[in-house]
Amino acid sequence: MAGSLSQELAAQLQDNGRDPGASILVCGYNDLAELTLEILEEFGQRAVVVAPCLPPSRKGEWQYLEGDPQQAEVLRRAGIERIKVALLLEDNDQANFELALLIRDLNPQARIVSRLFNTGLARYLDSILPQHFSLSVAGLAAPAFALKAVSDEFVGYFELPQLEAQPATLPPELADPLYFGAPQETTLWNVVELTIGYNSRLLHMPLSELEETFRARVLFHYPVDGLSNFSESRIFDDFDHEAKLLEGDRILVICDPRAYLQLLERNGRRGSSRAQRWASGQVQDKRQRRRGKSFSRLLSWLRRSLQGLLQVKPIVRTLAFTLGAMLVIGVINFRVIGKPVFDALLLTIVVLTGGYGDIEAFQQAETPLGVKVVAVVMTLVGAALVGLIYGLVTDKLVSSRFGLGRAAHMPKGDHGVIAGLGRLSYLVLQLLRQMGYEVVAVEPDADNPLLGAAEREGAVVIRGNYALASTLQQARIQSSRCLICTTPDDLTNLETALTAHSLHPGIRTILRITDAEVAARMQRHLQALGISYSPTALGARAFATAALAGAVYGTLTWEGETRLEVSAHDPYLGLSLRQLAQDYDLAILLHHSRPDRPCVFPKIWQKEGETVLKRGDRLYVMGTVGSLIRLAQGRPLPPELYQVRLLEYRNPYFEDEILSTLAFYARLPKTALRPLLRCLPAVVSPPLPRDKAIKLSRQLRKMSTEVQVFAQAQPDHRIPAAMNENSESNLN
């Protein structure tokens, strides 16, 4: 991506001796902009920063133009007509919204990446403005906070949007400042890490069988058999899909919630009861949408009704049982004086609603005294019941109409405690509630507009200082599952975590730390205190990737080093799925070719990999930041081939089988390969892709051999010339 700035800009920019040519414009300067600029520089990209002011210590590091980016003249001085990408990173939705429209007027072809928290407005702009992509720091960071708070296996999750384009209509809820976006039809995928244990029922299961059984996608496989030295430049599909899982192997898997629970159970572990209910609910909702039989729907309705009856408030259950008992007693009472059952029921209802004096039987002298006494008691009880019922109905109507009185009951245990209510913590709260966990939010500001929104989500809200032991005790921190500190003040988060550990030693704690370097140091040196995350650090790479590659749908971090981005790209015409994945080191998550059905997790190492991309295809791919940038720039990786060296074989019984295996990969007769076995060690394979080289080495190891896999193979004088001549054909 190359470009040049105007001469006027070149005279004004503080470029520290650098070439003033730049193709990326950054509007606004803050922590997010600083981290994004650093990442862009890592990939050799230059950017121009336009902001009213910049810290003096930073003015010599970036190309900088002082001015208000909201002014068209300032943008023209920055060379907006030649800019290829504009990053709008102000922490203000309205400012970024107005700036996006201004830049679209000045440069209709520029790609615009806007920082927007309001998801409704973001979706609208993405659908109505060409080459406009919206991201939210809180939205990118919230899954990391929520998922790490409840489970060690979760690495993250992402949601792929609808395949069919939706009409660009502005939602009316945008007038509500508390609107964070209505849920849309998406597919939820969990990204989990599993270590195969000694008691795992996944032992000796081939990776391909695991993917087929659980409809999952294996992203990484770190085996313990010595063949785990991965390529430095490639990550995905760098393993043998036919390899069997051994004790100690580690795998990273994409799957749906039900498959995640099944994998946990097969691997000798069970998820928590709440996670079980959450996953079961996710799957059950999908199943219910597919069912068409009325009998199944009736059974499901009865089951939900029974579950709802058991979960109602104690006062409602007491009223229901008391009312039922009064109806039974009343019918029996009126049957004593000879009334039919139906008439007895009607008279009972009249008495319970205060109509004792309207019943003629009670005015006659021959009516037994006991019947009259029972009727009087029923009238008194009925008056109390009617008053309580009216009160409950009124409370329900007021709650549903005005959103009042929805505060949940304080949980007894296994809940999450959130210190501070802001944009990030509210999204974390929503995720925890979706996963079935109860939440207690602590917020000292009684005027915080998110208090009511949190209560409507079913969370308990406590107004008080979160750093005080008494406040955390009120939130029942001693029996809680986790504490998530998301206040904007790092010292307050640290103090709150220390107080929580004094009350509940060993509690799982997630800390929000503003500075990315401080968060990394805390993660290294203060691991006992909890997990430290910087939201801007979690989101900065997504903004940089969106600037260079296009749409980004999520960011995942594994082992703190490998950062993966979920992105969508226009198809590369004429390339096959296998060629696209190998040339750019990508994992293809979904391929949709009209009018065919979408293919989720296509097996590119099989026949599906030969599918050729054509105009109109939709692709969702996962890759590292570098691989997505190469894809956007059309710079494929150079071919990387491996060879297998046979060091020795211990059992002559397998000699013929070894020769047959080598002949299959070399496409040569066994007689041409037999001399190699007489002069070991020797290179016994042509140049192969890594997965095939590993597969060959595993097959040879089963025959009591010792082998070695190495990259960038050089021709060996002991290999027949025909083997090198046929090496290219062996890549199929």
Secondary structure, 3 states (H helix, E strand, C coil): CCCCCCHHHHHHCCCCCCCCCCCEEEECCCHHHHHHHHHHHHCCCCEEEEECCCCHHHCCCCEEEECCCCCHHHHHHCCCCCCCEEEECCCCHHHHHHHHHHHHHHCCCCEEEEECCCHHHHHHHHHHCCCEEEECHHHHHHHHHHHHHHCCCEEEEEEECCCCCCCCCCCHHHHCCCCCCCCCCCEEEEEEEEECCCCCCCCCCEHHHHHHHHCCEEEEEECCCCCCCCCCCCCCCCCCCCCECCCCCEEEEEECHHHHHHHHHHCCCCCCHHHHHHHHHHHHHHHHHHCCCHHHHHHHHHHHHHHHHHCCCHHHHHHHHHHHHHHHHHHHHHHHCCCCHHHHHHHHHHHHCCCHHHCHHHHCCCCCHHHHHHHHHHHHHHHHHHHHHHHHHHHHHHHHHHCCCCCCCCCCCCCEEEECCCHHHHHHHHHHHHCCCCEEEECCCCCCCHHHHHHHCCCEEECCCCCCHHHHHHCCHHHCCEEEECCCCHHHHHHHHHHHHHHCCCCEEEEECCCHHHHHHHHHHCHHHCEEECHHHHHHHHHHHHHHHCCEEEEEEECCCEEEEEEEECCCCCCEHHHHHHHHCCEEEEEECCCCCCEECCCCCCHHHHCECCCCCEEEEEEEHHHHHHHHHCCCCCCCCEEEEEEEECCHHHHHHHHHHHHHHHCCCHHHHHHHHHCCCEECCCCECHHHHHHHHHHHHCCCEEEEEEECCCCCCCCCHHHHHCCHHHHC
